[in-house]
Amino acid sequence: MVLALACVAGCASMPDFGRMQATMDRMAYSTGLMASNMPHMANSTSRMAAVAERMERKSDTMLSNLEDRGSAMERTVQNYAQSFLDNDRALINSLKDISREIGDLKQAIGQSRGSALGDQSDGRINARLQAKLNRLEAQLSAISSKVDDRNRDAAAATK
């Protein structure tokens, strides 16, 4: 009985060659499938690499264009700011000229009032000078209001 038990135990511990053969067959089949699909996978991988290279070239091109546009935009903004400065300088010069002319007119009016003659020609001159003075003051107030509007717009834009 012990001998029969040892024989059964020995047979039970022996490997199942049929099962091992089936496992080997399945592994060979899977390896064959992978080998047959390798050219397709290699082709797909090379296409993906080509697409990645094209995307990299396009992104490099876009970045260089963006850098070029950025420098062009910077020059445009600088030119725009310079034009504002030039316009403000021109306005300041105009205001100074108007102020100088108003001062000259006031001086001329003061001299004509101080003259002893006081005839009708002095009255006409005074009237013309006063009209010119009024016109210059109107121009000065118009320019001042434009400067104020521009300063308000610039302050609102910077907020």
C-alpha positions, 0 to 999 in steps of 0.5 A: 500500500505504501508502494502504491501510494508512493507510485501515485504521489510520484505520478502526480508530481510529474509534469503535464507535458500536454499542458506545457506543450499547449502553453509553448504553442500559445507563446509561439503564436503570440510571438508570431503575432507580435513579429507580424505586427512589428512592421506596422508598429515601426511604420506608425512610430516613424509617422508619429516621429515625423509628425512630432518633428513637423510640430516642433518646426511649426512651433519654432517658426511660430515662436520666431514670428512672435518674437519678430512681431513683438519687436515690431510691436515694441517699435510701434508703441515707442513711435506712438508714444513719441508722437504723443510727446511730439504733439504735447511739445507742439501744444506747449509751444503753441500755448507759449506763443499764444501767451507771449502774443497775449502779453504783447497785446496787453502791453500794446493796450497799456501803452495806447491807454497811456498815450496822451492823444486818445484820438479815434484811431487809438480807439480803433486800435484798442478795439482791434487789439481787444478783439484779437486778444479775445480770439487768442484767449478763446484759442488758448482755452480750446487748446487747454481743454484739448490737453485736459481731455488728452490727459484724462484719456491717458489717465483712464487708459493707464488704469 
